[in-house]
Amino acid sequence: GHMQTEEYVLSPLFDLPASKEDLMQQLQVQKAMLESTEYVPGSTSMKGIIRVLNISFEKLVYVRMSLDDWQTHYDILAEYVPNSCDGETDQFSFKISLVPPYQKDGSKVEFCIRYETSVGTFWSNNNGTNYTLVCQKKE
């Protein structure tokens, strides 16, 4: 018989800022915000763009993710997007991939953003609820 390969997709359980104005307004408070996401077709991967307030020259942006309700977590270093600085803000990119054995129906990926600067560390976590992706079997 023909082996049916199961395909899974990631679906977001969060909303992104509705407009650039909305994003900039929230940035003043949060210092770092998830700006946009892209889902890689045929895979359980998501690419994300984080916009940060340029409050210090020295900066590091991490995405902290968990696959088990924060019993364990991983930190992913986000990469600076070349030429993204507009004076006030910078962009950083990251990728989250769900691999077996976590690639199953109902699996959740939770993540938040950690922004380290010379004036302090800031967390951005979707207003306290974290950013959540759920893995679903593609029908």
MOURGI-V976916 format. One line per field, one symbol per residue. ss: DSSP state (H for helix, E for strand, C for the rest). phi: phi as a letter, one per 40 degrees, with the letter a starting at -180 (. if undefined). A space follows every 10 residues. Layout:
ss = ???
phi = ???
This chain:
ss = CCCCCCCEEE EECCCCCCCH HHHHHHHHHH CEEEEEEEEC CCCCEEEEEE EEECCCCCEE EEEEEECCCC CCCEEEECEE CCCCCCCCEE EEEEEEECCC CCCCCCCEEE EEEEEEECCE EEEECCCCCC EEEEEEECC
phi = .cccccbbbb bcbabcdcac cdcccccdcc gaaccababc dgabbbbbbb bbcccaccab bbbcbbbbfg cbabbbccbc cdgccbgcbb bbbabbbcbd cccadgcbbb aabbbbbcbh bbbbbffgbg cbbbcbccc
